[in-house]
Amino acid sequence: MARAEAPTPPGRPPRTGSAGAAPAAGAARPARPARAAAGESDRAPAWYRRGRRALRRTRRTLGRPLTPYYLILGATALLLVLGLVMVFSASQIEAYDNGLPLQYYFTRQLFGVGLGLALLLVALRLPVTAHRAIAYPLLLVALGLLALVFVPGIGLTVNGQRNWIQFGGPFQFQPSEFAKLALVVWGADLLARKERLGTLAQWRHLFVPLLPVGMVLMVPVMLGGDMGTTMIMVAILFALLWLSGAPMRLFAVVLTAAGLLGWYFFNAESHRVDRLACVGNPSDADGCQQAVHGMYALATGGISGSGLGASVEKWGQLPEPHTDFILAVIGEELGLAGTLSVLVLYTAIGYAGLRVALGTRDPFVRYTCGAVVIWIMSQATVNIGSVLALLPIVGVPLPLVSYGGSAMLPTMFALGLLLACARGEPAARRALAARGPGLLGKTVARLRPRKRKR
């Protein structure tokens, strides 16, 4: 007896014969929706689905070959712009106290940024072989400049440190900043040659002549009293050794020797001992006015800051507000949002540089990118740690932000080298070739006169 079909309730469309029927044996099951296949249920909250989609888009973006290049380029540009704005804001009181025009330090910084951009473009356009060719000339020039510091009439002592060269007039130069660049390029070229020869497995070839030459570069800097730059150069050496695959026991030996040497030089001067005492819990009673007022500035800024130009600590309380303690002025005027933005930009440079270093097959590119990243990140860490009273104050500028052309020019050349390595990777070159000429290239092509047909 045939089963009677249930009546259809009013307002509901009638069933078709195939809608409620069970699938036949062997028939293919209907495909699940793409959302369910991707792991997202229709029952998941909307914010969860949006977050997963944003995460997938971020992964796709970070996985593109040209992402490191654009991350380094964009972060560098933003840090330069922020540095110019904050140097102008932080240096006006200093310029007024010295009887100089209010825009004096800003104008000099703008000139230094212009020269730095020119050096960045030169380094970006040079092939890797050209960078390797200038490794030994850079080293010789750096050694010569470091020797000139101790020549009477040429060397200059600033803030108790003899690490400057006077060119006449207001032009001064700090050779130790140039020595960092020379150590990076020369050390990368040396280790790349040894790796191709297969001699890095022997500790003698790994350490010699890298460590002796590194010590020759660092000894004049230490004798001049610049412990901050010495710390950065030690970090560069450690980066080169780490990227070369040095065993941990050799790292322990080098770290112990560097620690003992650093402890000796720190205790050689009483003011360095006083600065060590200010780490962790500074107070005015202990002579830690620099660290105390730096923390006051950060605390005053809060989350959103007091506004550009509205810093109170730069009015004589905060030492070196446009150089070593410019982060404190950023925190006071732009708040926690400004300081976190600075940290994010440095993190972007570090991520992009290490991605290029760990993903390349060229040993010179690997050593160069890794050393440049450690150079910039360690210098930023020491500066930020000094402002937060987590590290002793050693007079290290904030890269690309603090006032000073001596630190700006080598850093910009190093970033240009980093950009050249990022754009020179095979996958990046293929992506650029597939993209074709950019907006500038198309504009130039349109402006060219066309040949008339006869």
Secondary structure in CASP SS format (residue, H / E / C, confidence):
PFRMAT SS
TARGET T0000
AUTHOR 0000-0000-0000
METHOD secondary structure of the structure
MODEL  1
M C 1.00
A C 1.00
R C 1.00
A C 1.00
E C 1.00
A C 1.00
P C 1.00
T C 1.00
P C 1.00
P C 1.00
G C 1.00
R C 1.00
P C 1.00
P C 1.00
R C 1.00
T C 1.00
G C 1.00
S C 1.00
A C 1.00
G C 1.00
A C 1.00
A C 1.00
P C 1.00
A C 1.00
A C 1.00
G C 1.00
A C 1.00
A C 1.00
R C 1.00
P C 1.00
A C 1.00
R C 1.00
P C 1.00
A H 1.00
R H 1.00
A H 1.00
A H 1.00
A C 1.00
G C 1.00
E C 1.00
S C 1.00
D C 1.00
R C 1.00
A C 1.00
P C 1.00
A H 1.00
W H 1.00
Y H 1.00
R H 1.00
R H 1.00
G H 1.00
R H 1.00
R H 1.00
A H 1.00
L H 1.00
R H 1.00
R H 1.00
T H 1.00
R H 1.00
R H 1.00
T H 1.00
L H 1.00
G C 1.00
R C 1.00
P C 1.00
L C 1.00
T H 1.00
P H 1.00
Y H 1.00
Y H 1.00
L H 1.00
I H 1.00
L H 1.00
G H 1.00
A H 1.00
T H 1.00
A H 1.00
L H 1.00
L H 1.00
L H 1.00
V H 1.00
L H 1.00
G H 1.00
L H 1.00
V H 1.00
M H 1.00
V H 1.00
F H 1.00
S H 1.00
A H 1.00
S H 1.00
Q H 1.00
I H 1.00
E H 1.00
A H 1.00
Y H 1.00
D H 1.00
N C 1.00
G C 1.00
L C 1.00
P C 1.00
L C 1.00
Q C 1.00
Y H 1.00
Y H 1.00
F H 1.00
T H 1.00
R H 1.00
Q H 1.00
L H 1.00
F H 1.00
G H 1.00
V H 1.00
G H 1.00
L H 1.00
G H 1.00
L H 1.00
A H 1.00
L H 1.00
L H 1.00
L H 1.00
V H 1.00
A H 1.00
L H 1.00
R H 1.00
L C 1.00
P C 1.00
V H 1.00
T H 1.00
A H 1.00
H H 1.00
R H 1.00
A H 1.00
I C 1.00
A H 1.00
Y H 1.00
P H 1.00
L H 1.00
L H 1.00
L H 1.00
V H 1.00
A H 1.00
L H 1.00
G H 1.00
L H 1.00
L H 1.00
A H 1.00
L H 1.00
V C 1.00
F C 1.00
V C 1.00
P C 1.00
G C 1.00
I C 1.00
G E 1.00
L E 1.00
T E 1.00
V E 1.00
N C 1.00
G C 1.00
Q E 1.00
R E 1.00
N E 1.00
W E 1.00
I E 1.00
Q E 1.00
F E 1.00
G E 1.00
G C 1.00
P C 1.00
F E 1.00
Q E 1.00
F E 1.00
Q C 1.00
P H 1.00
S H 1.00
E H 1.00
F H 1.00
A H 1.00
K H 1.00
L H 1.00
A H 1.00
L H 1.00
V H 1.00
V H 1.00
W H 1.00
G H 1.00
A H 1.00
D H 1.00
L H 1.00
L H 1.00
A H 1.00
R H 1.00
K H 1.00
E H 1.00
R H 1.00
L H 1.00
G C 1.00
T C 1.00
L C 1.00
A C 1.00
Q C 1.00
W H 1.00
R H 1.00
H H 1.00
L H 1.00
F H 1.00
V C 1.00
P C 1.00
L H 1.00
L H 1.00
P H 1.00
V H 1.00
G H 1.00
M H 1.00
V H 1.00
L H 1.00
M H 1.00
V H 1.00
P H 1.00
V H 1.00
M H 1.00
L H 1.00
G C 1.00
G C 1.00
D C 1.00
M H 1.00
G H 1.00
T H 1.00
T H 1.00
M H 1.00
I H 1.00
M H 1.00
V H 1.00
A H 1.00
I H 1.00
L H 1.00
F H 1.00
A H 1.00
L H 1.00
L H 1.00
W H 1.00
L H 1.00
S C 1.00
G C 1.00
A C 1.00
P C 1.00
M H 1.00
R H 1.00
L H 1.00
F H 1.00
A H 1.00
V H 1.00
V H 1.00
L H 1.00
T H 1.00
A H 1.00
A H 1.00
G H 1.00
L H 1.00
L H 1.00
G H 1.00
W H 1.00
Y H 1.00
F H 1.00
F H 1.00
N H 1.00
A C 1.00
E C 1.00
S H 1.00
H H 1.00
R H 1.00
V H 1.00
D H 1.00
R H 1.00
L H 1.00
A H 1.00
C C 1.00
V C 1.00
G C 1.00
N C 1.00
P C 1.00
S C 1.00
D H 1.00
A H 1.00
D H 1.00
G C 1.00
C C 1.00
Q H 1.00
Q H 1.00
A H 1.00
V H 1.00
H H 1.00
G H 1.00
M H 1.00
Y H 1.00
A H 1.00
L H 1.00
A H 1.00
T H 1.00
G H 1.00
G C 1.00
I C 1.00
S C 1.00
G C 1.00
S C 1.00
G C 1.00
L C 1.00
G C 1.00
A C 1.00
S C 1.00
V C 1.00
E C 1.00
K C 1.00
W C 1.00
G C 1.00
Q C 1.00
L C 1.00
P C 1.00
E C 1.00
P C 1.00
H C 1.00
T C 1.00
D C 1.00
F C 1.00
I H 1.00
L H 1.00
A H 1.00
V H 1.00
I H 1.00
G H 1.00
E H 1.00
E H 1.00
L H 1.00
G H 1.00
L H 1.00
A H 1.00
G H 1.00
T H 1.00
L H 1.00
S H 1.00
V H 1.00
L H 1.00
V H 1.00
L H 1.00
Y H 1.00
T H 1.00
A H 1.00
I H 1.00
G H 1.00
Y H 1.00
A H 1.00
G H 1.00
L H 1.00
R H 1.00
V H 1.00
A H 1.00
L H 1.00
G H 1.00
T C 1.00
R C 1.00
D C 1.00
P H 1.00
F H 1.00
V H 1.00
R H 1.00
Y H 1.00
T H 1.00
C H 1.00
G H 1.00
A H 1.00
V H 1.00
V H 1.00
I H 1.00
W H 1.00
I H 1.00
M H 1.00
S H 1.00
Q H 1.00
A H 1.00
T H 1.00
V H 1.00
N H 1.00
I H 1.00
G H 1.00
S H 1.00
V H 1.00
L C 1.00
A C 1.00
L C 1.00
L C 1.00
P C 1.00
I C 1.00
V C 1.00
G C 1.00
V C 1.00
P C 1.00
L C 1.00
P C 1.00
L C 1.00
V C 1.00
S C 1.00
Y C 1.00
G C 1.00
G H 1.00
S H 1.00
A H 1.00
M H 1.00
L H 1.00
P H 1.00
T H 1.00
M H 1.00
F H 1.00
A H 1.00
L H 1.00
G H 1.00
L H 1.00
L H 1.00
L H 1.00
A H 1.00
C H 1.00
A H 1.00
R H 1.00
G C 1.00
E C 1.00
P H 1.00
A H 1.00
A H 1.00
R H 1.00
R H 1.00
A H 1.00
L H 1.00
A H 1.00
A H 1.00
R H 1.00
G C 1.00
P C 1.00
G C 1.00
L H 1.00
L H 1.00
G H 1.00
K H 1.00
T H 1.00
V H 1.00
A H 1.00
R H 1.00
L H 1.00
R C 1.00
P C 1.00
R C 1.00
K C 1.00
R C 1.00
K C 1.00
R C 1.00
END
